[in-house]
């Protein structure tokens, strides 16, 4: 069942399922992307073990589209969004999707200025404190 969910997720890059299935699928989907990023013979063999049906289509999409998209990212390739409860049996449903390339670039852009701003502000904050400490002693 999880292999079929992985196939559907890779093909459409977004699927709706129950929350518990989405959480289990997230582990497998992230592992598949990590293997696709390596793009070695051994990783392709391991990918073929994860993917049971439509191997050629799914593996080529992982290796050519999804793997390179996350080349600079260390982990967290998927996102789970809770949708509510299913009408028939009140099971919690969720949407699981791969992050887009734009979101990956935005996160990197947000992290870099914050680090630079903190480094720039730290020396400025220390200088007035030293000046205040010197004034009373004079």
Beta strands, then each sheet from edge to edge (+ up, - down):
strand 1: 14-18
strand 2: 78-85
strand 3: 92-98
sheet 1: 1+ 3- 2+
end
